[in-house]
């Protein structure tokens, strides 16, 4: 398991994405999977940056683990901000309103749930723990 701890801010997204991509490249990950994981990392870290500590900032730890059978990458995001379960949100309704009239938010996490093989959330010991798993 490898991990990085950064300030939970949008300007850290590229550093975390680079960190994750280095591990994905060692696993021989396809470009398609890397792109899906990159979108997920961007969305999740951006949400932590905007909502976990608002208006302050705090740390976010990102762990990368490899599961052997089936070969998968598990990326876990840990913060000690405001408790929030993004999986409890309803699926955004993308069919009834034109894009200009839809409420902002929710679509990114919807995409994460659709593109990852598993997404789980727990709140333990004062920490939000969101994990995504993607088969390689």
C-alpha positions as CSV (number, residue, x, y, z in Angstrom):
1,X,0.0,0.0,0.0
2,X,1.2,3.5,-1.0
3,X,-0.2,6.7,0.3
4,X,0.1,10.4,-0.1
5,X,-1.3,13.1,2.2
6,X,-2.0,16.6,0.7
7,X,-3.9,19.7,1.6
8,X,-7.5,19.1,0.6
9,X,-7.5,21.7,-2.1
10,X,-8.3,21.7,-5.8
11,X,-4.7,22.7,-6.7
12,X,-3.6,19.3,-5.3
13,X,-5.7,17.3,-7.8
14,X,-2.8,17.0,-10.3
15,X,-0.3,15.9,-7.7
16,X,-2.7,13.1,-6.5
17,X,-3.6,12.1,-10.0
18,X,0.1,11.8,-10.9
19,X,0.7,9.7,-7.7
20,X,-2.1,7.3,-8.6
21,X,-1.1,7.2,-12.3
22,X,2.5,6.1,-11.4
23,X,1.0,3.1,-9.6
24,X,-1.4,2.3,-12.4
25,X,1.4,2.4,-15.0
26,X,3.4,-0.1,-12.9
27,X,0.4,-2.4,-13.2
28,X,0.2,-2.0,-17.0
29,X,-3.2,-0.3,-16.8
30,X,-4.9,0.6,-20.1
31,X,-5.4,4.2,-21.1
32,X,-9.2,3.8,-20.8
33,X,-9.0,2.6,-17.2
34,X,-6.4,5.3,-16.3
35,X,-8.8,8.0,-17.7
36,X,-11.7,6.6,-15.7
37,X,-9.7,6.5,-12.5
38,X,-8.4,10.0,-13.2
39,X,-11.9,11.4,-13.5
40,X,-12.9,9.6,-10.2
41,X,-9.8,10.9,-8.4
42,X,-10.5,14.5,-9.6
43,X,-14.1,14.3,-8.7
44,X,-13.6,12.9,-5.2
45,X,-10.7,15.1,-4.2
46,X,-12.5,18.2,-5.6
47,X,-15.5,17.3,-3.4
48,X,-13.4,16.9,-0.4
49,X,-11.7,20.3,-1.2
50,X,-15.1,22.0,-1.6
51,X,-17.1,20.5,1.2
52,X,-15.1,18.6,3.9
53,X,-13.5,21.5,5.6
54,X,-15.3,24.5,4.1
55,X,-14.4,27.3,4.6
56,X,-11.1,26.1,6.0
57,X,-8.9,23.4,4.6
58,X,-7.4,20.2,6.1
59,X,-5.6,17.1,5.1
60,X,-6.7,14.4,2.6
61,X,-4.9,11.1,2.5
62,X,-5.1,9.0,-0.6
63,X,-4.1,5.3,-0.4
64,X,-3.5,3.0,-3.4
65,X,-3.6,-0.7,-2.9
66,X,-3.5,-3.6,-5.4
67,X,-5.8,-6.6,-5.1
68,X,-4.5,-9.7,-6.9
69,X,-7.6,-11.8,-7.8
70,X,-9.0,-10.3,-9.9
71,X,-6.3,-7.8,-10.5
72,X,-7.7,-4.5,-9.2
73,X,-6.7,-1.2,-7.8
74,X,-8.3,0.2,-4.7
75,X,-8.0,3.9,-4.0
76,X,-9.1,5.1,-0.6
77,X,-9.7,8.8,0.3
78,X,-9.6,9.7,3.9
79,X,-10.4,13.1,5.5
80,X,-11.6,14.2,8.9
81,X,-13.9,16.9,7.7
82,X,-17.7,17.1,8.0
83,X,-19.3,13.6,7.9
84,X,-20.8,13.1,4.5
85,X,-21.9,9.9,2.7
86,X,-21.9,10.7,-1.1
87,X,-23.4,7.3,-1.8
88,X,-26.6,8.3,0.0
89,X,-27.4,10.9,-2.6
90,X,-30.0,10.0,-5.2
91,X,-29.1,9.5,-8.8
92,X,-29.3,12.9,-10.6
93,X,-32.2,13.2,-13.0
94,X,-30.6,14.0,-16.3
95,X,-33.7,13.5,-18.5
96,X,-36.3,16.0,-17.4
97,X,-34.6,19.3,-17.5
98,X,-32.2,20.9,-20.1
99,X,-28.6,21.2,-18.9
100,X,-29.0,24.9,-18.3
101,X,-31.8,24.3,-15.8
102,X,-30.4,21.4,-13.9
103,X,-29.1,21.9,-10.4
104,X,-25.3,22.0,-10.0
105,X,-23.7,19.0,-8.5
106,X,-24.2,15.2,-8.2
107,X,-23.3,14.3,-11.7
108,X,-19.6,13.7,-11.0
109,X,-20.2,11.2,-8.2
110,X,-22.8,9.6,-10.4
111,X,-20.1,9.1,-13.0
112,X,-17.7,7.7,-10.4
113,X,-20.3,5.1,-9.3
114,X,-21.0,4.2,-13.0
115,X,-17.3,3.7,-14.0
116,X,-15.8,2.1,-10.9
117,X,-16.5,-1.6,-10.1
118,X,-17.1,-0.8,-6.4
119,X,-17.6,2.4,-4.4
120,X,-17.9,2.3,-0.6
121,X,-18.1,4.8,2.2
122,X,-17.7,4.6,5.9
123,X,-17.4,7.1,8.7
124,X,-15.0,5.8,11.4
125,X,-13.1,7.4,14.2
126,X,-13.9,10.9,13.0
127,X,-12.9,10.2,9.4
128,X,-14.7,10.0,6.1
129,X,-13.4,7.0,4.2
130,X,-14.4,6.6,0.6
131,X,-12.9,3.7,-1.4
132,X,-13.2,3.0,-5.1
133,X,-12.1,-0.3,-6.8
134,X,-11.4,-0.8,-10.5
135,X,-10.5,-4.1,-12.1
136,X,-7.4,-3.8,-14.3
